[in-house]
Amino acid sequence: MKGISIMKKRLRDYGIVIGSLQPGPLNIITDVKGVKVGHSTLSNGDIQTGVTAIIPHENNIFNNKVVAASYAMNGFGKTIGTLQIDELGTIETPILLTNTLSVGVAAHQLINYMLEQNEEIGNTTGTVNPVVGECNDMFLNNIREQVITEEHVKEALESVDTQFEEGSIGAGRGMKCFGLKGGVGSSSRILTYPHGTYTIGVLVVSNFGKIEQLRLNGMDVGTKIKAKLPAREEEGDKGSIMIIIATDLPVTSRQVRRIIKRASVGLSRTGSIMGTGSGDIFIGFSTANKMSHENKEKLLMIQAIHEEDIDLAFQGVAEATEEAILNSMLTSTTTVGRNGNVLYSLAEFMDEIIPK
């Protein structure tokens, strides 16, 4: 599905501004030039799930790898591909996000996708490192059915665009965040330096937290919302969040890792304690320095900011992460799923919890 739904109000439509840095033109991850996002969504009764694809740039990613890093704030997750990202400091495929039990089929189709584009893989060169992240959507989705197929993965990859829908879409379809409906959300920030102007963008799949922990721009709104919800027994924080960070800032893989760690600041500002049963996993990349797979006879020329300049990027990723999470909840719609379980959209409570 292409195009941002203009019917969905995002955080800034309520007059709430996170931080002091300016967002990009669309205030989404694709404000970083070359980045695209696509979805495949399944919604039918007990089946509420999907796939989301993030493309780092439009050229051949295997032959033009992007500088990258990953970080597990809390490692209760089943992500594929982060080991090689951290060892070599690059990403060479699109990034896929889906539900926990569909990581395997997503990785399999992503490998097929890369083989179709690159005849040399496994023939005249090495193999390929697929990158897949996950969250557990079993509250709304009958995850045991494992309904995600290679066609759904293909649909997500082939539907990528610079504009994309947020909320109950793609990998975010079945997600639960702070006891409300979670989903896909995004935000971006402009970074201005003497040597240039750059963008940092964040995309999340939010699936974590307990309702009483929820904070909205510093306001304790969770306890107010909890009083309005039907009473139900709540378990501990057994959800997850996948946070994808993109930038065109010239940085090394070590600097990417330093930057993406600060997504935890934005995550905590929403009220998360990053509980023991939560997989809080961050994957980030920079499009400024691309690593050629084929041309091994020349030295790589890598540009990077001075370490003293990195605080601005820390601020940008913290602000964009906080706003992306809140956007994921506001743009998600109230959903009925497995066993009649219901998750309400944060948007339904905004008129009551925002100070007049």
N, C-alpha and C positions, 0 to 999 in steps of 0.2 A: 504494500500500500504506500503510495507516494503522496507527499504533501502534508504540511502541518495542518491539523484540524483547527480552523479559526474559531470554532465553537468552544474550544476548551480554554478556560482561563488558567494562565500560569501565575506564578507567584507575583510578578510585577504588575499584573493586571489588578491585583488587590492593593496596590500602592505600597507593597513591602519590598524593600531593597536590602539585599545582603551585601555587606562590606562597602568599600569605597572605590574599587576599581570598576571601570566601565566594561560592560559586556560587549561581545562582538555584534555584528549586524543582526544575526538571527538568535543570538544567545543560546547556541547549541554547539556541539562538538565539531560539526562540519564548518564552523567559522574558520577552522584550520584548513587552509587550502589543500585540496586533494582528498580529504577524508570524506567518506560516504557511508551511509547506514541504510540497511534494509531489514525487513521483517517477514516472517511467515507466522500466521496466527491460527490456532485451532480453538474453537469455542463451541461446544455442543454438550450441554448438560454436565456430566461428571468430567468431561475433558475440557480443561482450561490450561493451555500451555502454548509453547511456540519456540521460535528461533529468531535471534537477532544477529546480524552480520555487520562488522565494522571493517571497512577497507581503508588501509593507511594512505594509499595514493593510487592514482589511476594507471600507472605503468606496471610492468611485470614485477611483482613484489619479490619473487624468488631471486630474480637477477638484480634487483635493486632493493636490497634489504634496508629496513629502517633501524636506526639506533634505538635500543629499547632496554627495559628492565621490568622486573616484577617485585612485588613485596606482599608478604602475607602478614597482615596485622594480627589476624588469628586464623590459623591454618586448618580449620575444620571444613575442608573443601576437596573436591575431586578434579581440580583443574589439570588439563593436559598441556604440556609444552613449555611450562615456566622454567623447568630445569635447564633446558638449552638456552632459553632467553637469558638467564642469569649467567650462564657459563660463557656464551659468545657475545652477549650484549646486542643482539639483533632479533628482529622479527622478520620472517620470510613468507608469511601467509596472512590472509585475512584473519580476524579474530571472531570466533563464534561464541554466542552465549545461548544457553538452553537450560532445560531442567536436569536434575542430578542424574537420572537414569538414562538420559539420552546423550551423554557425553561421547559414548562410543560410536554411535551412528553418526553423530555430527563430525567427529574426527575422521571417520571412514570416508564420508562424502567430501570433506574438505581435502583429504588426500587425493581423491579422484579428481576434484576440481583443479588441483595443482598439477596432477599428471597430465591432464588434458591440455594445459597451457605450456607445459615444459617437458618436452620429449627427453631431455637429457637426464631428468631425475631418475635415479636407479639404473641408468644406462651408461652414460659417460661421466656422470658425477655422482655425488652421494644421494641420500634420501632427503626427506623433507620433514620439517618440524611443525605439525599442525597445532594451533593454539585454540583451545576451547575452555570456556569457563561455565560454571553452573550455579544455580540456586535451587533449593528444594521447594517445589510448588504443591506439595501433597495436600495442603489444607483445602485447596479449591480443585485440584486436579487429581484424577485417578492415575497416579504416576506409575503404578504397577503395570498398566496397560502398555506402556512404552510405545505410544502412538506416533511419535516423531519418526518420519521416514527420510530417506535420502532426498526425496522430492521436496520435502519441506525445507531442508537445508539448501537445496538448489534454488528454491524460490527466494529465500532470504538473500542469498548471494547475488542473484540476478536482478533483484529489485532495488539494489542500493542506489541512493540518490543523495544530493546535498540537503534536501528537505525530507523530513521523515516524521512520523507520528510518535507521540509519547503516550505514556500511560499503560492501559490494559492491552498491550500490543506486543507481538513477538514473544521474546523470552520473558517479558513482564506480565503476560496474560494472567498467570495464576498466582502472582506473588502477594505476600502479606507483609506489611510494614507498620510497625508500632500498633499492631492489632487492627489496622485499617487496610484498605486496598493499596498495595504497592505496585511497582511496575517499572517501566523505562522512563528515565528523566534525564535532562541534559542542561548544560549551561556553559558559558565561556567567559573569559576575561581578556582584555587587551593589556599587553605588557609593553611599556614605552621606556626605551633606553636611549642614551646618546647615539648608539651605533645602529638603532633601528627600532621598528615597532613590530611586535610579534603577538601571537594569539595562543592561549592555552584553553583547551576545551575538555569537558568531562561528560561522560555518559555513564549512568548507573542502571543496574537492575537491583531494586531495593526489596529486601525480604528479611527484615530483622526487627528487633526491638519489641518492648512491651508498651502498651498504650500510655501508662502513667509516666513514662520516661520522655514522651514527645515534647520537644521544644521548637517553637517557631520564632526565629529571629530573637532568641533569648527569652521569649515568653513561655511560661508553663501552661501549655494548652492541653496536655494529655489528660490531666486529672479532670478537667472540665468536660472533655469529650467522653471520658470513661463513664461519667455519671449519666450520660445521655444514651449509652449503648445498652442493649440487652445483656443481662448478667450471664457470664459464662466462665467456666474454669480456664484459667490461663496457665500455660506451661512457661518454663524459662525461655530465655532468648536462644532459640534453636534454629534461627533463620540464617541468612547470609546476605552479603552484598558483593556484587562484582562492580568494580570501579575501573573504567577505561579512561586513561588520560592521554590526550594528543596535544602536541605543540609543534610549532615551526621555529621555536627558539633553538639556536645552535648550542647543543649540549652533548657531552659524552654520555655513555651508558651509566657511568657512575653518578653523574649529575642527574640523569633521569630518575635513577633510584632514589636519590636524595629528595627530589621534587615530589615524586608520587607518594612517598611516605607521609607527606603533609596532607594527603587526602584524609588521613585519620583525624586531623583537626576539624575539618568540615563535618566529618561523620559524627564526631563527639558533640559538636555544637547542636546537632539535631536531637541529642539526648542518648545516643547509643553508648553503652558501656563495653561493647564488643565482647559479649558473653562467651563463655567457654564452648558453647555449642554453635557458635556463629562463625561462618567462613567469611572473613573480611579480607578480600583479595584484590590487589591493585595491579593493573598492567598498564604501562605507559610507553610511549614512543615519541620520537622527534623526527619530523620529515626533513629537517635542515641538512642532515648528513646521511647520505645513502651509501650503503656498502655494496659495491659491485661484486657479483658472484663470479663473473667470467674473467675480468681483467685483473690478473694476479701479478702482472709484470711491473706495474707502477705502484708507487707508494700511495697510501690513502691520505688524502688531505682533509683533516677534520677541523672544523671551526668550533669553538666553544667559548661561552661567556666566562668572564672572570668569576672566581668563587665568591667574591664580595658582592656580585650582582645577583646572586641567586635568591635572596630574600623576597624579591618582588614576585618571582615564580612561586615561591612557597605561599605567599599571600593569595596569588591568583588561583592556585589549585584548591586551597582551603575554602575560599569564597565560592568557587564554581561547584565544588562538591556539595557544600551545604545547600546551595540553591537547586542543584540537580535533583537531590533527594526529595526536596519539598515539591519540585515540579513533578516528579514521578508520582507522588501521592495526589496532588491536585488534579492532574490530567487523567488519572485512573478513574474509571466509573465503578459504581457499586455493582458487585458481581455475586451471583449465586452459582455455586459449583458443587463439588463432590459431597454426597450425603446431605444436600441442602444447606451446606455451610455458606454463610453470607459474610462478605467483607464490604464495609461502607467506604465511600470516597471521602477523603478529607474535605473536598469541596462542599459537601453537604453541611459542614459545621462552620464554615468560614464566617458567615454573617453573624454568628452568635459569639465567636471567640475573638474576633478582631475588635479592639477597642474603638469606640465611636469617636 
